């Protein structure tokens, strides 16, 4: 669990960016507000690049249950 919620920090953990193997996420449970903030962050940072969107989809499909 993160000590304080941040969509950008959550994306960092979900995508395992600069994280140790033991810090990688394999299950994510959240409340609707968290999901909406993740979508907002995605739209801001990643949605315009098809290559980034494909990478994110591949990582999350393989690593997250």
mmCIF file as Biopython writes it, N, C-alpha, C and O atoms, coordinates in Angstrom:
data_model
#
loop_
_atom_site.group_PDB
_atom_site.id
_atom_site.type_symbol
_atom_site.label_atom_id
_atom_site.label_alt_id
_atom_site.label_comp_id
_atom_site.label_asym_id
_atom_site.label_entity_id
_atom_site.label_seq_id
_atom_site.pdbx_PDB_ins_code
_atom_site.Cartn_x
_atom_site.Cartn_y
_atom_site.Cartn_z
_atom_site.occupancy
_atom_site.B_iso_or_equiv
_atom_site.auth_seq_id
_atom_site.auth_asym_id
_atom_site.pdbx_PDB_model_num
ATOM 1   N N  . UNK A ? 1  ? 0.842   -1.184  0.000   1.0 0.0 1  A 1 
ATOM 2   C CA . UNK A ? 1  ? 0.000   0.000   0.000   1.0 0.0 1  A 1 
ATOM 3   C C  . UNK A ? 1  ? 0.882   1.240   0.000   1.0 0.0 1  A 1 
ATOM 4   O O  . UNK A ? 1  ? 1.921   1.297   0.658   1.0 0.0 1  A 1 
ATOM 5   N N  . UNK A ? 2  ? 0.443   2.204   -0.742  1.0 0.0 2  A 1 
ATOM 6   C CA . UNK A ? 2  ? 1.151   3.481   -0.751  1.0 0.0 2  A 1 
ATOM 7   C C  . UNK A ? 2  ? 0.734   4.300   0.466   1.0 0.0 2  A 1 
ATOM 8   O O  . UNK A ? 2  ? -0.440  4.295   0.838   1.0 0.0 2  A 1 
ATOM 9   N N  . UNK A ? 3  ? 1.674   5.000   1.089   1.0 0.0 3  A 1 
ATOM 10  C CA . UNK A ? 3  ? 1.311   5.805   2.250   1.0 0.0 3  A 1 
ATOM 11  C C  . UNK A ? 3  ? 0.345   6.939   1.907   1.0 0.0 3  A 1 
ATOM 12  O O  . UNK A ? 3  ? -0.490  7.317   2.728   1.0 0.0 3  A 1 
ATOM 13  N N  . UNK A ? 4  ? 0.460   7.476   0.697   1.0 0.0 4  A 1 
ATOM 14  C CA . UNK A ? 4  ? -0.444  8.520   0.234   1.0 0.0 4  A 1 
ATOM 15  C C  . UNK A ? 4  ? -0.738  8.257   -1.241  1.0 0.0 4  A 1 
ATOM 16  O O  . UNK A ? 4  ? 0.180   7.991   -2.017  1.0 0.0 4  A 1 
ATOM 17  N N  . UNK A ? 5  ? -2.000  8.329   -1.630  1.0 0.0 5  A 1 
ATOM 18  C CA . UNK A ? 5  ? -2.390  8.031   -3.006  1.0 0.0 5  A 1 
ATOM 19  C C  . UNK A ? 5  ? -1.918  9.111   -3.965  1.0 0.0 5  A 1 
ATOM 20  O O  . UNK A ? 5  ? -2.086  10.305  -3.715  1.0 0.0 5  A 1 
ATOM 21  N N  . UNK A ? 6  ? -1.328  8.671   -5.059  1.0 0.0 6  A 1 
ATOM 22  C CA . UNK A ? 6  ? -0.917  9.537   -6.152  1.0 0.0 6  A 1 
ATOM 23  C C  . UNK A ? 6  ? -1.049  8.725   -7.427  1.0 0.0 6  A 1 
ATOM 24  O O  . UNK A ? 6  ? -0.479  7.639   -7.534  1.0 0.0 6  A 1 
ATOM 25  N N  . UNK A ? 7  ? -1.795  9.242   -8.394  1.0 0.0 7  A 1 
ATOM 26  C CA . UNK A ? 7  ? -1.992  8.508   -9.645  1.0 0.0 7  A 1 
ATOM 27  C C  . UNK A ? 7  ? -0.668  8.286   -10.368 1.0 0.0 7  A 1 
ATOM 28  O O  . UNK A ? 7  ? -0.437  7.204   -10.908 1.0 0.0 7  A 1 
ATOM 29  N N  . UNK A ? 8  ? 0.203   9.290   -10.387 1.0 0.0 8  A 1 
ATOM 30  C CA . UNK A ? 8  ? 1.485   9.119   -11.075 1.0 0.0 8  A 1 
ATOM 31  C C  . UNK A ? 8  ? 2.358   8.074   -10.373 1.0 0.0 8  A 1 
ATOM 32  O O  . UNK A ? 8  ? 3.047   7.300   -11.038 1.0 0.0 8  A 1 
ATOM 33  N N  . UNK A ? 9  ? 2.336   8.047   -9.053  1.0 0.0 9  A 1 
ATOM 34  C CA . UNK A ? 9  ? 3.105   7.035   -8.308  1.0 0.0 9  A 1 
ATOM 35  C C  . UNK A ? 9  ? 2.501   5.645   -8.534  1.0 0.0 9  A 1 
ATOM 36  O O  . UNK A ? 9  ? 3.229   4.662   -8.665  1.0 0.0 9  A 1 
ATOM 37  N N  . UNK A ? 10 ? 1.185   5.571   -8.577  1.0 0.0 10 A 1 
ATOM 38  C CA . UNK A ? 10 ? 0.526   4.292   -8.842  1.0 0.0 10 A 1 
ATOM 39  C C  . UNK A ? 10 ? 0.903   3.775   -10.231 1.0 0.0 10 A 1 
ATOM 40  O O  . UNK A ? 10 ? 1.186   2.587   -10.390 1.0 0.0 10 A 1 
ATOM 41  N N  . UNK A ? 11 ? 0.909   4.660   -11.245 1.0 0.0 11 A 1 
ATOM 42  C CA . UNK A ? 11 ? 1.340   4.251   -12.590 1.0 0.0 11 A 1 
ATOM 43  C C  . UNK A ? 11 ? 2.782   3.758   -12.566 1.0 0.0 11 A 1 
ATOM 44  O O  . UNK A ? 11 ? 3.122   2.784   -13.238 1.0 0.0 11 A 1 
ATOM 45  N N  . UNK A ? 12 ? 3.618   4.423   -11.800 1.0 0.0 12 A 1 
ATOM 46  C CA . UNK A ? 12 ? 5.017   4.014   -11.695 1.0 0.0 12 A 1 
ATOM 47  C C  . UNK A ? 12 ? 5.128   2.584   -11.161 1.0 0.0 12 A 1 
ATOM 48  O O  . UNK A ? 12 ? 5.918   1.786   -11.665 1.0 0.0 12 A 1 
ATOM 49  N N  . UNK A ? 13 ? 4.339   2.271   -10.149 1.0 0.0 13 A 1 
ATOM 50  C CA . UNK A ? 13 ? 4.339   0.913   -9.602  1.0 0.0 13 A 1 
ATOM 51  C C  . UNK A ? 13 ? 3.691   -0.080  -10.552 1.0 0.0 13 A 1 
ATOM 52  O O  . UNK A ? 13 ? 4.201   -1.186  -10.729 1.0 0.0 13 A 1 
ATOM 53  N N  . UNK A ? 14 ? 2.572   0.296   -11.169 1.0 0.0 14 A 1 
ATOM 54  C CA . UNK A ? 14 ? 1.878   -0.610  -12.079 1.0 0.0 14 A 1 
ATOM 55  C C  . UNK A ? 14 ? 2.748   -0.996  -13.266 1.0 0.0 14 A 1 
ATOM 56  O O  . UNK A ? 14 ? 2.705   -2.138  -13.725 1.0 0.0 14 A 1 
ATOM 57  N N  . UNK A ? 15 ? 3.537   -0.052  -13.762 1.0 0.0 15 A 1 
ATOM 58  C CA . UNK A ? 15 ? 4.391   -0.307  -14.918 1.0 0.0 15 A 1 
ATOM 59  C C  . UNK A ? 15 ? 5.801   -0.735  -14.522 1.0 0.0 15 A 1 
ATOM 60  O O  . UNK A ? 15 ? 6.638   -0.991  -15.388 1.0 0.0 15 A 1 
ATOM 61  N N  . UNK A ? 16 ? 6.071   -0.813  -13.210 1.0 0.0 16 A 1 
ATOM 62  C CA . UNK A ? 16 ? 7.369   -1.234  -12.669 1.0 0.0 16 A 1 
ATOM 63  C C  . UNK A ? 16 ? 8.506   -0.356  -13.169 1.0 0.0 16 A 1 
ATOM 64  O O  . UNK A ? 16 ? 9.581   -0.849  -13.510 1.0 0.0 16 A 1 
ATOM 65  N N  . UNK A ? 17 ? 8.259   0.953   -13.208 1.0 0.0 17 A 1 
ATOM 66  C CA . UNK A ? 17 ? 9.271   1.905   -13.660 1.0 0.0 17 A 1 
ATOM 67  C C  . UNK A ? 17 ? 10.215  2.200   -12.504 1.0 0.0 17 A 1 
ATOM 68  O O  . UNK A ? 17 ? 9.811   2.751   -11.480 1.0 0.0 17 A 1 
ATOM 69  N N  . UNK A ? 18 ? 11.471  1.827   -12.682 1.0 0.0 18 A 1 
ATOM 70  C CA . UNK A ? 18 ? 12.518  2.043   -11.667 1.0 0.0 18 A 1 
ATOM 71  C C  . UNK A ? 18 ? 12.138  1.444   -10.320 1.0 0.0 18 A 1 
ATOM 72  O O  . UNK A ? 18 ? 12.372  2.056   -9.277  1.0 0.0 18 A 1 
ATOM 73  N N  . UNK A ? 19 ? 11.553  0.250   -10.338 1.0 0.0 19 A 1 
ATOM 74  C CA . UNK A ? 19 ? 11.154  -0.429  -9.112  1.0 0.0 19 A 1 
ATOM 75  C C  . UNK A ? 19 ? 11.867  -1.772  -9.017  1.0 0.0 19 A 1 
ATOM 76  O O  . UNK A ? 19 ? 12.110  -2.431  -10.027 1.0 0.0 19 A 1 
ATOM 77  N N  . UNK A ? 20 ? 12.195  -2.165  -7.804  1.0 0.0 20 A 1 
ATOM 78  C CA . UNK A ? 20 ? 12.806  -3.468  -7.557  1.0 0.0 20 A 1 
ATOM 79  C C  . UNK A ? 20 ? 11.761  -4.560  -7.796  1.0 0.0 20 A 1 
ATOM 80  O O  . UNK A ? 20 ? 10.565  -4.309  -7.645  1.0 0.0 20 A 1 
ATOM 81  N N  . UNK A ? 21 ? 12.195  -5.761  -8.163  1.0 0.0 21 A 1 
ATOM 82  C CA . UNK A ? 21 ? 11.237  -6.847  -8.430  1.0 0.0 21 A 1 
ATOM 83  C C  . UNK A ? 21 ? 10.258  -7.094  -7.272  1.0 0.0 21 A 1 
ATOM 84  O O  . UNK A ? 21 ? 9.089   -7.399  -7.510  1.0 0.0 21 A 1 
ATOM 85  N N  . UNK A ? 22 ? 10.714  -6.967  -6.056  1.0 0.0 22 A 1 
ATOM 86  C CA . UNK A ? 22 ? 9.821   -7.212  -4.922  1.0 0.0 22 A 1 
ATOM 87  C C  . UNK A ? 22 ? 8.788   -6.091  -4.713  1.0 0.0 22 A 1 
ATOM 88  O O  . UNK A ? 22 ? 7.827   -6.266  -3.964  1.0 0.0 22 A 1 
ATOM 89  N N  . UNK A ? 23 ? 8.984   -4.954  -5.371  1.0 0.0 23 A 1 
ATOM 90  C CA . UNK A ? 23 ? 8.046   -3.839  -5.266  1.0 0.0 23 A 1 
ATOM 91  C C  . UNK A ? 23 ? 7.018   -3.819  -6.393  1.0 0.0 23 A 1 
ATOM 92  O O  . UNK A ? 23 ? 6.154   -2.942  -6.430  1.0 0.0 23 A 1 
ATOM 93  N N  . UNK A ? 24 ? 7.106   -4.766  -7.296  1.0 0.0 24 A 1 
ATOM 94  C CA . UNK A ? 24 ? 6.180   -4.782  -8.429  1.0 0.0 24 A 1 
ATOM 95  C C  . UNK A ? 24 ? 4.793   -5.221  -7.995  1.0 0.0 24 A 1 
ATOM 96  O O  . UNK A ? 24 ? 4.640   -6.051  -7.099  1.0 0.0 24 A 1 
ATOM 97  N N  . UNK A ? 25 ? 3.793   -4.653  -8.640  1.0 0.0 25 A 1 
ATOM 98  C CA . UNK A ? 25 ? 2.388   -4.927  -8.328  1.0 0.0 25 A 1 
ATOM 99  C C  . UNK A ? 25 ? 1.916   -6.117  -9.146  1.0 0.0 25 A 1 
ATOM 100 O O  . UNK A ? 25 ? 2.212   -6.214  -10.337 1.0 0.0 25 A 1 
ATOM 101 N N  . UNK A ? 26 ? 1.173   -7.033  -8.502  1.0 0.0 26 A 1 
ATOM 102 C CA . UNK A ? 26 ? 0.548   -8.102  -9.275  1.0 0.0 26 A 1 
ATOM 103 C C  . UNK A ? 26 ? -0.958  -8.167  -9.019  1.0 0.0 26 A 1 
ATOM 104 O O  . UNK A ? 26 ? -1.675  -8.872  -9.730  1.0 0.0 26 A 1 
ATOM 105 N N  . UNK A ? 27 ? -1.440  -7.441  -8.017  1.0 0.0 27 A 1 
ATOM 106 C CA . UNK A ? 27 ? -2.871  -7.302  -7.764  1.0 0.0 27 A 1 
ATOM 107 C C  . UNK A ? 27 ? -3.133  -5.840  -7.436  1.0 0.0 27 A 1 
ATOM 108 O O  . UNK A ? 27 ? -2.402  -5.235  -6.651  1.0 0.0 27 A 1 
ATOM 109 N N  . UNK A ? 28 ? -4.167  -5.276  -8.032  1.0 0.0 28 A 1 
ATOM 110 C CA . UNK A ? 28 ? -4.529  -3.895  -7.737  1.0 0.0 28 A 1 
ATOM 111 C C  . UNK A ? 28 ? -6.001  -3.846  -7.385  1.0 0.0 28 A 1 
ATOM 112 O O  . UNK A ? 28 ? -6.857  -4.236  -8.178  1.0 0.0 28 A 1 
ATOM 113 N N  . UNK A ? 29 ? -6.285  -3.360  -6.185  1.0 0.0 29 A 1 
ATOM 114 C CA . UNK A ? 29 ? -7.664  -3.153  -5.754  1.0 0.0 29 A 1 
ATOM 115 C C  . UNK A ? 29 ? -7.795  -1.695  -5.333  1.0 0.0 29 A 1 
ATOM 116 O O  . UNK A ? 29 ? -6.961  -1.175  -4.592  1.0 0.0 29 A 1 
ATOM 117 N N  . UNK A ? 30 ? -8.835  -1.052  -5.806  1.0 0.0 30 A 1 
ATOM 118 C CA . UNK A ? 30 ? -9.018  0.343   -5.452  1.0 0.0 30 A 1 
ATOM 119 C C  . UNK A ? 30 ? -10.483 0.727   -5.468  1.0 0.0 30 A 1 
ATOM 120 O O  . UNK A ? 30 ? -11.349 -0.057  -5.856  1.0 0.0 30 A 1 
ATOM 121 N N  . UNK A ? 31 ? -10.737 1.930   -5.044  1.0 0.0 31 A 1 
ATOM 122 C CA . UNK A ? 31 ? -12.098 2.472   -5.054  1.0 0.0 31 A 1 
ATOM 123 C C  . UNK A ? 31 ? -12.302 3.215   -6.378  1.0 0.0 31 A 1 
ATOM 124 O O  . UNK A ? 31 ? -11.324 3.549   -7.047  1.0 0.0 31 A 1 
ATOM 125 N N  . UNK A ? 32 ? -13.534 3.475   -6.762  1.0 0.0 32 A 1 
ATOM 126 C CA . UNK A ? 32 ? -13.792 4.127   -8.048  1.0 0.0 32 A 1 
ATOM 127 C C  . UNK A ? 32 ? -13.021 5.430   -8.264  1.0 0.0 32 A 1 
ATOM 128 O O  . UNK A ? 32 ? -12.603 5.718   -9.385  1.0 0.0 32 A 1 
ATOM 129 N N  . UNK A ? 33 ? -12.831 6.209   -7.221  1.0 0.0 33 A 1 
ATOM 130 C CA . UNK A ? 33 ? -12.082 7.457   -7.360  1.0 0.0 33 A 1 
ATOM 131 C C  . UNK A ? 33 ? -10.651 7.195   -7.812  1.0 0.0 33 A 1 
ATOM 132 O O  . UNK A ? 33 ? -10.115 7.946   -8.627  1.0 0.0 33 A 1 
ATOM 133 N N  . UNK A ? 34 ? -10.034 6.156   -7.302  1.0 0.0 34 A 1 
ATOM 134 C CA . UNK A ? 34 ? -8.667  5.817   -7.705  1.0 0.0 34 A 1 
ATOM 135 C C  . UNK A ? 34 ? -8.621  5.463   -9.191  1.0 0.0 34 A 1 
ATOM 136 O O  . UNK A ? 34 ? -7.733  5.909   -9.919  1.0 0.0 34 A 1 
ATOM 137 N N  . UNK A ? 35 ? -9.582  4.663   -9.627  1.0 0.0 35 A 1 
ATOM 138 C CA . UNK A ? 35 ? -9.623  4.281   -11.040 1.0 0.0 35 A 1 
ATOM 139 C C  . UNK A ? 35 ? -9.833  5.501   -11.938 1.0 0.0 35 A 1 
ATOM 140 O O  . UNK A ? 35 ? -9.213  5.601   -12.996 1.0 0.0 35 A 1 
ATOM 141 N N  . UNK A ? 36 ? -10.691 6.418   -11.530 1.0 0.0 36 A 1 
ATOM 142 C CA . UNK A ? 36 ? -10.914 7.605   -12.355 1.0 0.0 36 A 1 
ATOM 143 C C  . UNK A ? 36 ? -9.666  8.477   -12.411 1.0 0.0 36 A 1 
ATOM 144 O O  . UNK A ? 36 ? -9.374  9.061   -13.454 1.0 0.0 36 A 1 
ATOM 145 N N  . UNK A ? 37 ? -8.925  8.576   -11.310 1.0 0.0 37 A 1 
ATOM 146 C CA . UNK A ? 37 ? -7.673  9.347   -11.309 1.0 0.0 37 A 1 
ATOM 147 C C  . UNK A ? 37 ? -6.619  8.675   -12.191 1.0 0.0 37 A 1 
ATOM 148 O O  . UNK A ? 37 ? -5.856  9.361   -12.872 1.0 0.0 37 A 1 
ATOM 149 N N  . UNK A ? 38 ? -6.570  7.351   -12.184 1.0 0.0 38 A 1 
ATOM 150 C CA . UNK A ? 38 ? -5.644  6.644   -13.069 1.0 0.0 38 A 1 
ATOM 151 C C  . UNK A ? 38 ? -5.997  6.903   -14.535 1.0 0.0 38 A 1 
ATOM 152 O O  . UNK A ? 38 ? -5.104  7.091   -15.362 1.0 0.0 38 A 1 
ATOM 153 N N  . UNK A ? 39 ? -7.273  6.914   -14.859 1.0 0.0 39 A 1 
ATOM 154 C CA . UNK A ? 39 ? -7.695  7.185   -16.234 1.0 0.0 39 A 1 
ATOM 155 C C  . UNK A ? 39 ? -7.351  8.612   -16.631 1.0 0.0 39 A 1 
ATOM 156 O O  . UNK A ? 39 ? -6.876  8.845   -17.742 1.0 0.0 39 A 1 
ATOM 157 N N  . UNK A ? 40 ? -7.584  9.566   -15.743 1.0 0.0 40 A 1 
ATOM 158 C CA . UNK A ? 40 ? -7.224  10.961  -16.024 1.0 0.0 40 A 1 
ATOM 159 C C  . UNK A ? 40 ? -5.722  11.092  -16.285 1.0 0.0 40 A 1 
ATOM 160 O O  . UNK A ? 40 ? -5.307  11.773  -17.222 1.0 0.0 40 A 1 
ATOM 161 N N  . UNK A ? 41 ? -4.921  10.445  -15.462 1.0 0.0 41 A 1 
ATOM 162 C CA . UNK A ? 41 ? -3.465  10.496  -15.620 1.0 0.0 41 A 1 
ATOM 163 C C  . UNK A ? 41 ? -3.060  9.831   -16.938 1.0 0.0 41 A 1 
ATOM 164 O O  . UNK A ? 41 ? -2.187  10.332  -17.646 1.0 0.0 41 A 1 
ATOM 165 N N  . UNK A ? 42 ? -3.688  8.718   -17.258 1.0 0.0 42 A 1 
ATOM 166 C CA . UNK A ? 42 ? -3.418  8.028   -18.522 1.0 0.0 42 A 1 
ATOM 167 C C  . UNK A ? 42 ? -3.718  8.948   -19.704 1.0 0.0 42 A 1 
ATOM 168 O O  . UNK A ? 42 ? -2.906  9.078   -20.620 1.0 0.0 42 A 1 
ATOM 169 N N  . UNK A ? 43 ? -4.885  9.584   -19.676 1.0 0.0 43 A 1 
ATOM 170 C CA . UNK A ? 43 ? -5.272  10.490  -20.761 1.0 0.0 43 A 1 
ATOM 171 C C  . UNK A ? 43 ? -4.292  11.650  -20.898 1.0 0.0 43 A 1 
ATOM 172 O O  . UNK A ? 43 ? -4.013  12.099  -22.009 1.0 0.0 43 A 1 
ATOM 173 N N  . UNK A ? 44 ? -3.776  12.130  -19.783 1.0 0.0 44 A 1 
ATOM 174 C CA . UNK A ? 44 ? -2.838  13.254  -19.798 1.0 0.0 44 A 1 
ATOM 175 C C  . UNK A ? 44 ? -1.464  12.839  -20.318 1.0 0.0 44 A 1 
ATOM 176 O O  . UNK A ? 44 ? -0.853  13.559  -21.107 1.0 0.0 44 A 1 
ATOM 177 N N  . UNK A ? 45 ? -0.983  11.687  -19.878 1.0 0.0 45 A 1 
ATOM 178 C CA . UNK A ? 45 ? 0.405   11.311  -20.166 1.0 0.0 45 A 1 
ATOM 179 C C  . UNK A ? 45 ? 0.595   10.353  -21.340 1.0 0.0 45 A 1 
ATOM 180 O O  . UNK A ? 45 ? 1.559   10.478  -22.095 1.0 0.0 45 A 1 
ATOM 181 N N  . UNK A ? 46 ? -0.311  9.410   -21.492 1.0 0.0 46 A 1 
ATOM 182 C CA . UNK A ? 46 ? -0.030  8.295   -22.397 1.0 0.0 46 A 1 
ATOM 183 C C  . UNK A ? 46 ? -0.933  8.184   -23.616 1.0 0.0 46 A 1 
ATOM 184 O O  . UNK A ? 46 ? -0.516  7.616   -24.625 1.0 0.0 46 A 1 
ATOM 185 N N  . UNK A ? 47 ? -2.128  8.694   -23.563 1.0 0.0 47 A 1 
ATOM 186 C CA . UNK A ? 47 ? -3.138  8.391   -24.585 1.0 0.0 47 A 1 
ATOM 187 C C  . UNK A ? 47 ? -2.774  8.856   -25.986 1.0 0.0 47 A 1 
ATOM 188 O O  . UNK A ? 47 ? -3.234  8.263   -26.961 1.0 0.0 47 A 1 
ATOM 189 N N  . UNK A ? 48 ? -1.965  9.893   -26.114 1.0 0.0 48 A 1 
ATOM 190 C CA . UNK A ? 48 ? -1.661  10.418  -27.448 1.0 0.0 48 A 1 
ATOM 191 C C  . UNK A ? 48 ? -0.661  9.560   -28.220 1.0 0.0 48 A 1 
ATOM 192 O O  . UNK A ? 48 ? -0.556  9.684   -29.440 1.0 0.0 48 A 1 
ATOM 193 N N  . UNK A ? 49 ? 0.059   8.708   -27.536 1.0 0.0 49 A 1 
ATOM 194 C CA . UNK A ? 49 ? 1.055   7.873   -28.195 1.0 0.0 49 A 1 
ATOM 195 C C  . UNK A ? 49 ? 0.568   6.429   -28.267 1.0 0.0 49 A 1 
ATOM 196 O O  . UNK A ? 49 ? 0.427   5.763   -27.241 1.0 0.0 49 A 1 
ATOM 197 N N  . UNK A ? 50 ? 0.314   5.953   -29.477 1.0 0.0 50 A 1 
ATOM 198 C CA . UNK A ? 50 ? -0.133  4.574   -29.643 1.0 0.0 50 A 1 
ATOM 199 C C  . UNK A ? 50 ? 0.914   3.595   -29.141 1.0 0.0 50 A 1 
ATOM 200 O O  . UNK A ? 50 ? 0.571   2.555   -28.579 1.0 0.0 50 A 1 
ATOM 201 N N  . UNK A ? 51 ? 2.178   3.915   -29.335 1.0 0.0 51 A 1 
ATOM 202 C CA . UNK A ? 51 ? 3.251   3.036   -28.876 1.0 0.0 51 A 1 
ATOM 203 C C  . UNK A ? 51 ? 3.230   2.900   -27.347 1.0 0.0 51 A 1 
ATOM 204 O O  . UNK A ? 51 ? 3.365   1.795   -26.821 1.0 0.0 51 A 1 
ATOM 205 N N  . UNK A ? 52 ? 3.064   4.010   -26.643 1.0 0.0 52 A 1 
ATOM 206 C CA . UNK A ? 52 ? 2.982   3.958   -25.182 1.0 0.0 52 A 1 
ATOM 207 C C  . UNK A ? 52 ? 1.726   3.224   -24.732 1.0 0.0 52 A 1 
ATOM 208 O O  . UNK A ? 52 ? 1.778   2.428   -23.794 1.0 0.0 52 A 1 
ATOM 209 N N  . UNK A ? 53 ? 0.618   3.478   -25.380 1.0 0.0 53 A 1 
ATOM 210 C CA . UNK A ? 53 ? -0.630  2.801   -25.024 1.0 0.0 53 A 1 
ATOM 211 C C  . UNK A ? 53 ? -0.497  1.295   -25.215 1.0 0.0 53 A 1 
ATOM 212 O O  . UNK A ? 53 ? -0.968  0.528   -24.375 1.0 0.0 53 A 1 
ATOM 213 N N  . UNK A ? 54 ? 0.128   0.859   -26.295 1.0 0.0 54 A 1 
ATOM 214 C CA . UNK A ? 54 ? 0.340   -0.571  -26.541 1.0 0.0 54 A 1 
ATOM 215 C C  . UNK A ? 54 ? 1.260   -1.170  -25.485 1.0 0.0 54 A 1 
ATOM 216 O O  . UNK A ? 54 ? 1.023   -2.284  -25.018 1.0 0.0 54 A 1 
ATOM 217 N N  . UNK A ? 55 ? 2.311   -0.438  -25.103 1.0 0.0 55 A 1 
ATOM 218 C CA . UNK A ? 55 ? 3.230   -0.904  -24.069 1.0 0.0 55 A 1 
ATOM 219 C C  . UNK A ? 55 ? 2.497   -1.083  -22.737 1.0 0.0 55 A 1 
ATOM 220 O O  . UNK A ? 55 ? 2.653   -2.105  -22.069 1.0 0.0 55 A 1 
ATOM 221 N N  . UNK A ? 56 ? 1.709   -0.097  -22.363 1.0 0.0 56 A 1 
ATOM 222 C CA . UNK A ? 56 ? 0.973   -0.156  -21.099 1.0 0.0 56 A 1 
ATOM 223 C C  . UNK A ? 56 ? -0.006  -1.324  -21.108 1.0 0.0 56 A 1 
ATOM 224 O O  . UNK A ? 56 ? -0.102  -2.064  -20.129 1.0 0.0 56 A 1 
ATOM 225 N N  . UNK A ? 57 ? -0.720  -1.488  -22.191 1.0 0.0 57 A 1 
ATOM 226 C CA . UNK A ? 57 ? -1.665  -2.604  -22.304 1.0 0.0 57 A 1 
ATOM 227 C C  . UNK A ? 57 ? -0.936  -3.940  -22.171 1.0 0.0 57 A 1 
ATOM 228 O O  . UNK A ? 57 ? -1.415  -4.836  -21.476 1.0 0.0 57 A 1 
ATOM 229 N N  . UNK A ? 58 ? 0.205   -4.083  -22.821 1.0 0.0 58 A 1 
ATOM 230 C CA . UNK A ? 58 ? 0.967   -5.333  -22.753 1.0 0.0 58 A 1 
ATOM 231 C C  . UNK A ? 58 ? 1.457   -5.609  -21.338 1.0 0.0 58 A 1 
ATOM 232 O O  . UNK A ? 58 ? 1.328   -6.730  -20.846 1.0 0.0 58 A 1 
ATOM 233 N N  . UNK A ? 59 ? 2.013   -4.606  -20.685 1.0 0.0 59 A 1 
ATOM 234 C CA . UNK A ? 59 ? 2.534   -4.785  -19.325 1.0 0.0 59 A 1 
ATOM 235 C C  . UNK A ? 59 ? 1.417   -5.164  -18.363 1.0 0.0 59 A 1 
ATOM 236 O O  . UNK A ? 59 ? 1.551   -6.116  -17.595 1.0 0.0 59 A 1 
ATOM 237 N N  . UNK A ? 60 ? 0.318   -4.424  -18.403 1.0 0.0 60 A 1 
ATOM 238 C CA . UNK A ? 60 ? -0.759  -4.673  -17.465 1.0 0.0 60 A 1 
ATOM 239 C C  . UNK A ? 60 ? -1.448  -6.003  -17.738 1.0 0.0 60 A 1 
ATOM 240 O O  . UNK A ? 60 ? -1.902  -6.663  -16.803 1.0 0.0 60 A 1 
ATOM 241 N N  . UNK A ? 61 ? -1.534  -6.400  -18.985 1.0 0.0 61 A 1 
ATOM 242 C CA . UNK A ? 61 ? -2.145  -7.689  -19.323 1.0 0.0 61 A 1 
ATOM 243 C C  . UNK A ? 61 ? -1.307  -8.837  -18.806 1.0 0.0 61 A 1 
ATOM 244 O O  . UNK A ? 61 ? -1.857  -9.834  -18.339 1.0 0.0 61 A 1 
ATOM 245 N N  . UNK A ? 62 ? 0.005   -8.725  -18.875 1.0 0.0 62 A 1 
ATOM 246 C CA . UNK A ? 62 ? 0.907   -9.797  -18.470 1.0 0.0 62 A 1 
ATOM 247 C C  . UNK A ? 62 ? 1.160   -9.831  -16.965 1.0 0.0 62 A 1 
ATOM 248 O O  . UNK A ? 62 ? 1.332   -10.908 -16.394 1.0 0.0 62 A 1 
ATOM 249 N N  . UNK A ? 63 ? 1.186   -8.682  -16.323 1.0 0.0 63 A 1 
ATOM 250 C CA . UNK A ? 63 ? 1.660   -8.621  -14.947 1.0 0.0 63 A 1 
ATOM 251 C C  . UNK A ? 63 ? 0.577   -8.489  -13.882 1.0 0.0 63 A 1 
ATOM 252 O O  . UNK A ? 63 ? 0.800   -8.872  -12.734 1.0 0.0 63 A 1 
ATOM 253 N N  . UNK A ? 64 ? -0.576  -7.961  -14.233 1.0 0.0 64 A 1 
ATOM 254 C CA . UNK A ? 64 ? -1.608  -7.667  -13.235 1.0 0.0 64 A 1 
ATOM 255 C C  . UNK A ? 64 ? -2.768  -8.640  -13.385 1.0 0.0 64 A 1 
ATOM 256 O O  . UNK A ? 64 ? -3.221  -8.908  -14.498 1.0 0.0 64 A 1 
ATOM 257 N N  . UNK A ? 65 ? -3.248  -9.166  -12.264 1.0 0.0 65 A 1 
ATOM 258 C CA . UNK A ? 65 ? -4.418  -10.054 -12.289 1.0 0.0 65 A 1 
ATOM 259 C C  . UNK A ? 65 ? -5.667  -9.257  -12.096 1.0 0.0 65 A 1 
ATOM 260 O O  . UNK A ? 65 ? -6.762  -9.819  -12.085 1.0 0.0 65 A 1 
#
